[in-house]
Amino acid sequence: MIKNVYFKKKRLNFDRFGVVIIKNLFDNNEISNLENKINIYIEKNKKNLKGKSVNFINNEINSIHEFRDIFFKKFSIQKKITQLSSIMLDDKPAFRMCEYFAKPKKIGLASPIHQDNFYWNLKNGRALTIWIAIDKATNKNGSVQYLLGSHKEGLVDHIPSYAPGSSQKVKQIVKFKKRYKLKSFLLNRGDCLIHDSLVMHGSKKNISSNSRRGFTVQ
């Protein structure tokens, strides 16, 4: 699966921009299986999905931040994910957790620009997220946006955003938007983004007629 020259180039871009896109990492059958397992999990646990681990909008799930099912850990530590993580981090990776961002059609919530490691509190921030597209991600349905190269700032100050599922946001965002280019990544089903835990990123609300579901591995 891993082609050294191709992924070495991706690693250079990861170091430079703090994010890279990998096309067709998962085929349709793999994504359909993941999608089915998420739907079964939600249906099976709908009475217990509450508290900080899940966020709703108009009684629909907007995000799930904890999965208590071994399938999702096994999916997250499969060979191609661990290999990619190892290349990008230049080290043996350790699985942290996985999350689901549903961003339902018409009502999906925005995610203010933030850094993952502000939440994670890892000592050196040497970590990444693999964002896997279950649906096509576009500008209208809330594709993820990045301030390219902003991971080089290190961990910056955040302030409360009061946004469900993304409670913090970068404090001096106007300054950083002037300093770094904001780029949206458009994804097809099965594509993925790999981003540094310190790169500043977020997404707009979903105003389209299509959901924008994504599964992330940290």
C-alpha positions in Angstrom: 0.0 0.0 0.0 2.7 2.4 0.9 4.7 3.9 -2.0 7.8 5.4 -0.5 8.4 8.3 -3.0 4.8 9.4 -3.0 4.5 9.4 0.8 7.9 11.0 1.3 6.6 13.9 -0.8 3.4 13.9 1.3 5.5 14.0 4.5 7.4 17.1 3.2 4.1 18.8 2.6 2.8 17.7 6.0 5.9 19.3 7.6 5.5 22.5 5.6 1.7 23.1 5.7 0.6 21.0 8.7 -1.9 19.1 6.6 -2.0 16.8 3.5 -4.7 15.1 1.5 -4.6 11.4 0.6 -7.0 10.4 -2.2 -8.8 7.1 -2.2 -7.3 5.8 1.0 -10.4 3.7 1.6 -12.6 2.0 -1.1 -16.4 2.2 -1.1 -16.8 -1.2 0.6 -14.5 -0.1 3.5 -16.4 3.2 3.9 -19.8 1.4 3.7 -18.8 -1.0 6.4 -17.6 1.9 8.6 -20.8 3.8 7.9 -22.9 0.8 8.8 -21.1 0.2 12.0 -21.6 3.8 13.1 -25.3 3.6 12.3 -25.7 0.4 14.3 -23.8 1.9 17.2 -26.1 4.9 17.2 -29.2 2.8 17.0 -28.0 0.4 19.7 -26.9 3.2 22.1 -29.4 6.0 21.3 -30.8 6.0 24.9 -27.3 6.4 26.4 -25.9 8.9 23.9 -25.7 12.0 26.1 -23.3 14.2 28.0 -20.0 15.5 26.8 -19.4 12.6 24.5 -22.1 13.5 22.1 -23.6 16.8 20.7 -27.0 17.2 19.1 -28.6 19.8 16.9 -32.4 19.7 16.5 -32.4 16.2 18.0 -29.9 15.0 15.3 -26.4 13.9 16.2 -23.8 16.5 15.2 -20.8 14.8 16.7 -19.7 11.8 18.8 -16.5 12.1 20.8 -16.3 8.6 22.3 -17.0 5.1 21.0 -17.4 2.2 23.4 -17.1 -0.5 20.8 -13.9 -2.5 19.9 -14.6 -2.3 16.2 -13.7 1.4 16.0 -10.4 0.9 17.8 -9.6 -2.0 15.4 -10.5 0.1 12.4 -8.3 2.9 13.8 -5.2 0.8 14.2 -5.3 -1.1 10.9 -2.1 -1.3 9.0 -2.5 1.5 6.5 -3.4 4.0 9.2 -0.5 3.1 11.4 1.9 3.1 8.5 0.8 6.5 7.4 1.0 7.8 10.9 4.4 6.4 11.3 5.6 8.1 8.1 4.2 11.5 9.0 5.4 11.4 12.6 8.7 9.6 11.8 8.0 7.5 14.9 5.9 4.5 16.0 2.4 5.9 16.6 0.2 5.2 19.6 -3.6 5.3 19.2 -5.4 8.0 21.3 -9.1 7.9 20.3 -11.5 8.3 17.4 -14.5 10.6 16.8 -17.4 11.1 14.4 -18.5 14.4 13.0 -21.9 14.1 11.3 -22.7 17.8 10.4 -26.2 16.9 9.2 -27.7 18.6 6.2 -29.1 22.2 6.6 -28.3 22.3 10.3 -24.8 21.0 10.9 -22.9 23.2 13.3 -19.8 25.2 12.6 -16.5 24.3 14.3 -14.5 27.5 15.3 -10.9 27.6 14.3 -8.8 25.8 16.9 -5.8 23.5 17.5 -6.4 19.9 18.5 -3.6 19.9 21.1 -5.2 22.7 23.0 -7.7 20.0 24.0 -5.3 17.0 24.1 -2.6 18.7 26.3 0.2 16.6 24.9 3.6 17.7 26.1 5.2 18.3 22.7 2.1 18.2 20.5 3.8 15.5 18.3 0.5 14.0 17.1 -1.9 14.0 14.2 -5.5 13.4 13.2 -6.6 11.4 10.2 -9.9 12.8 9.0 -11.8 10.2 6.8 -14.6 11.3 4.5 -17.8 9.3 4.7 -19.6 11.8 2.5 -18.3 14.2 -0.1 -17.1 17.4 1.6 -17.7 20.7 -0.2 -17.6 24.4 0.7 -21.4 24.3 1.0 -21.7 21.4 3.5 -18.8 22.4 5.7 -15.5 21.1 4.5 -12.6 21.4 6.9 -10.5 24.6 6.5 -6.9 25.0 7.5 -4.5 27.9 8.1 -1.6 26.4 6.1 1.6 26.4 8.1 0.1 27.7 11.3 1.4 24.6 13.2 4.8 26.4 13.3 3.3 28.9 15.8 3.3 26.2 18.4 0.4 26.1 20.9 -1.4 29.5 21.0 -3.9 31.1 23.3 -7.6 30.0 23.0 -10.8 31.5 24.4 -14.2 29.9 25.0 -16.3 29.6 21.8 -19.4 28.3 23.5 -19.9 26.1 20.4 -21.2 22.5 21.2 -18.5 19.9 20.5 -15.8 22.6 19.9 -15.8 24.7 23.0 -12.5 26.6 22.3 -11.3 28.8 19.5 -8.0 30.6 18.7 -7.9 33.9 20.5 -6.0 36.1 18.0 -7.6 34.6 14.9 -7.6 37.8 12.8 -3.8 38.1 13.2 -3.3 34.5 12.1 -5.6 34.8 9.2 -3.5 37.7 7.9 -0.3 35.6 8.4 -1.5 32.3 6.9 -3.5 31.3 3.9 -6.9 29.7 4.7 -7.6 26.7 2.5 -10.6 24.4 2.2 -10.0 20.8 1.2 -12.7 19.2 -0.9 -13.0 15.5 -0.4 -14.7 12.5 -2.0 -15.9 9.5 -0.1 -12.9 7.5 1.0 -10.4 10.4 0.8 -8.7 11.6 4.0 -6.9 14.5 5.5 -3.9 14.1 7.8 -3.3 17.1 10.0 -0.8 18.1 12.7 -2.2 18.5 16.2 -1.0 22.2 16.2 -2.4 23.3 12.8 -5.3 25.8 13.1 -8.4 24.5 11.5 -12.2 24.6 11.7 -15.3 24.4 9.5 -18.4 26.4 8.6 -21.9 25.2 9.3 -23.7 23.0 6.8 -26.2 25.0 4.7 -26.6 22.3 2.0 -29.0 19.5 1.4 -26.2 16.9 1.9 -24.7 15.6 5.1 -20.9 15.9 5.7 -20.0 12.9 7.8 -16.4 12.3 8.8 -14.6 9.8 11.0 -11.4 10.8 12.7 -8.5 8.9 14.1 -6.1 10.5 16.6 
